[in-house]
Amino acid sequence: MFPGKVNPKKMKQMMKQMGMEMEEIEGVEKVVIYTPAGNYVFDEAQVVATTMQGVTTYQLTGEARFEGAAPEIPEEDVALVVSQTGVAGEVARATLIETRGDIAEAILRLAQQ
């Protein structure tokens, strides 16, 4: 976009003339992006806010880790797994969470133990 080396001071001046302001948000400890499948967590993120023509956008830089969402397990599902396998309710619930709510897979896993 800009040929050769550009002086950072001159670049800021040009951006200001275009009505563009950039500001790094200091002291960011963690950024979390929530999705239905799970959360993207940035523990050490650099965040820059850019305002242009009254609209602010945020640029996020850093390493993300994905934390999958634990599915909601209905009590009926837990009761069904307990009745089919004879395990305790806590064990049935934990296995259903591991299998992301798949009742048949949970029963098979517990039956093999």
C-alpha positions as CSV (number, residue, x, y, z in Angstrom):
1,M,0.0,0.0,0.0
2,F,2.8,2.4,0.9
3,P,6.0,2.0,-1.1
4,G,9.3,2.1,0.7
5,K,9.8,2.9,4.4
6,V,7.2,5.0,6.1
7,N,8.0,7.1,9.1
8,P,5.7,6.0,12.0
9,K,5.2,9.6,13.1
10,K,4.1,10.5,9.5
11,M,1.9,7.5,9.4
12,K,0.0,8.5,12.6
13,Q,-0.4,12.0,11.2
14,M,-1.8,10.7,7.9
15,M,-4.2,8.4,9.8
16,K,-5.4,11.3,11.9
17,Q,-6.0,13.4,8.8
18,M,-8.2,10.5,7.5
19,G,-10.1,10.6,10.7
20,M,-8.7,7.3,11.9
21,E,-7.5,6.8,15.5
22,M,-5.8,3.7,16.9
23,E,-5.4,3.0,20.6
24,E,-4.0,-0.1,22.3
25,I,-6.1,-1.2,25.2
26,E,-3.7,-1.7,28.1
27,G,-3.8,-4.3,30.9
28,V,-5.9,-6.9,29.0
29,E,-5.7,-10.1,31.0
30,K,-8.1,-12.4,29.1
31,V,-10.5,-12.2,26.1
32,V,-13.2,-14.9,25.7
33,I,-15.3,-15.4,22.5
34,Y,-18.4,-17.4,23.3
35,T,-19.9,-19.7,20.7
36,P,-22.5,-22.5,20.9
37,A,-19.8,-25.1,20.3
38,G,-17.5,-23.7,23.0
39,N,-15.3,-20.8,23.9
40,Y,-12.2,-19.3,22.4
41,V,-10.0,-18.1,25.2
42,F,-7.1,-15.7,24.7
43,D,-5.1,-15.6,28.0
44,E,-2.5,-13.0,26.9
45,A,-4.0,-10.9,24.2
46,Q,-3.1,-7.7,22.6
47,V,-6.2,-5.6,21.7
48,V,-6.1,-2.5,19.5
49,A,-9.2,-0.3,19.1
50,T,-9.5,1.5,15.8
51,T,-12.0,4.3,15.3
52,M,-12.8,5.5,11.8
53,Q,-15.9,7.5,10.8
54,G,-17.5,7.0,14.2
55,V,-17.2,3.2,14.0
56,T,-14.9,1.4,16.4
57,T,-13.4,-2.0,15.5
58,Y,-11.2,-4.2,17.7
59,Q,-8.2,-6.2,16.5
60,L,-7.2,-9.1,18.7
61,T,-3.8,-10.7,18.5
62,G,-2.7,-13.7,20.5
63,E,-2.8,-17.5,20.9
64,A,-6.3,-18.9,21.5
65,R,-7.3,-22.2,23.1
66,F,-10.6,-23.8,22.5
67,E,-12.8,-24.9,25.5
68,G,-15.6,-27.1,24.3
69,A,-19.1,-26.5,25.8
70,A,-20.4,-29.2,28.1
71,P,-23.8,-30.3,26.8
72,E,-26.8,-30.0,29.1
73,I,-27.8,-33.5,30.2
74,P,-31.5,-34.0,31.0
75,E,-32.3,-36.0,34.2
76,E,-34.3,-38.5,32.0
77,D,-31.1,-39.4,30.1
78,V,-29.2,-39.9,33.3
79,A,-32.0,-42.1,34.7
80,L,-32.1,-44.2,31.5
81,V,-28.3,-44.8,31.6
82,V,-28.5,-45.7,35.3
83,S,-31.4,-48.2,34.6
84,Q,-29.5,-49.8,31.7
85,T,-26.1,-50.0,33.4
86,G,-26.7,-50.0,37.1
87,V,-24.0,-47.3,37.8
88,A,-24.5,-44.3,40.1
89,G,-26.1,-41.2,38.8
90,E,-22.9,-39.2,39.0
91,V,-21.0,-41.8,36.9
92,A,-23.8,-41.8,34.3
93,R,-23.9,-38.0,34.1
94,A,-20.0,-37.9,33.7
95,T,-20.1,-40.5,31.0
96,L,-22.9,-38.6,29.1
97,I,-20.9,-35.4,29.3
98,E,-17.8,-37.3,27.9
99,T,-20.0,-38.7,25.0
100,R,-21.6,-35.2,24.5
101,G,-25.0,-36.5,25.4
102,D,-25.0,-39.7,23.2
103,I,-27.0,-42.1,25.3
104,A,-26.2,-45.2,23.3
105,E,-22.4,-44.6,23.4
106,A,-22.6,-43.9,27.2
107,I,-24.4,-47.2,27.8
108,L,-21.9,-49.1,25.7
109,R,-18.9,-47.5,27.4
110,L,-20.3,-48.3,30.9
111,A,-21.3,-51.8,29.9
112,Q,-17.7,-52.5,28.8
113,Q,-16.3,-51.6,32.2
